[in-house]
Amino acid sequence: MNPAAHKQGGAAVGQLSDQPRLEACIVLYFRMWCDGPDGQMAIWNDLATGLGQAHGRATLKTLEQLFAICTEHRRRPLMRHAVGCSCLGADEACFANFVTTAATGDREDALLIATLLVRADVAPVITSLAADLGLALKSMLLRGRPMPEMQAPVHATLH
């Protein structure tokens, strides 16, 4: 893979503020998770507060499994923007679309999108996880839970 291929999914395709709440939440959680333990703890706090400890823990486990499988069986690294960035990257948009499509029950389209992210034999596994994650987040947002904060670490470089 040439160096340019590592950046191909990072192009800005929109603004995060223009996205529906569920898609924006998925993108923010993706960014926060990739930022490491502090971001992951913030996600846990959101889920536990928004869904209760038991359902929050189950949702966190689903999110963790989804990201782990996507990382292990990816077609290429998924690009992301900084947590506080207002842009929406191409890979972030694709991932959010995948999760929301799976959550709406459109399994065939979700499977098709999944094959853009991972090997075809793994696509059904992540599609099931994405549906569960999307439904849990949708439930949390329907309960009036505010969106995760877009806070950039002090040392972050934003574009």
KAQUI-V325730 format. One record per backbone hydrogen bond with DSSP energy under -0.5 kcal/mol. NH is the residue of the N-H (numbers start at 1). CO is the residue of the C=O. If there is no record, write none. Layout:
NH_CO + NH_CO
This chain:
5_2 + 6_2 + 6_3 + 7_4 + 8_4 + 8_5 + 10_7 + 13_88 + 14_88 + 16_86 + 18_15 + 19_16 + 24_20 + 25_21 + 26_22 + 27_23 + 28_24 + 29_25 + 30_26 + 31_27 + 32_28 + 33_29 + 34_30 + 35_31 + 36_33 + 40_36 + 41_37 + 42_38 + 43_39 + 44_40 + 45_41 + 46_42 + 47_43 + 48_44 + 49_45 + 50_46 + 51_47 + 52_48 + 56_52 + 57_53 + 58_54 + 59_55 + 60_56 + 61_57 + 62_58 + 63_59 + 64_60 + 65_61 + 66_62 + 67_63 + 68_64 + 69_65 + 70_66 + 71_67 + 72_68 + 73_69 + 74_71 + 75_117 + 85_82 + 88_14 + 89_87 + 90_11 + 91_9 + 93_89 + 94_90 + 95_91 + 96_92 + 97_93 + 98_94 + 99_95 + 100_96 + 101_97 + 102_98 + 103_99 + 104_100 + 105_102 + 106_101 + 107_105 + 110_106 + 111_107 + 112_108 + 113_109 + 114_110 + 115_111 + 116_113 + 117_113 + 117_114 + 118_114 + 119_73 + 122_119 + 123_119 + 124_120 + 125_122 + 126_122 + 127_123 + 128_124 + 129_125 + 130_126 + 131_127 + 132_128 + 133_129 + 134_130 + 135_131 + 136_132 + 137_133 + 138_134 + 139_135 + 140_136 + 141_137 + 142_138 + 143_139 + 144_141 + 145_140 + 151_149 + 152_150 + 156_153 + 158_156
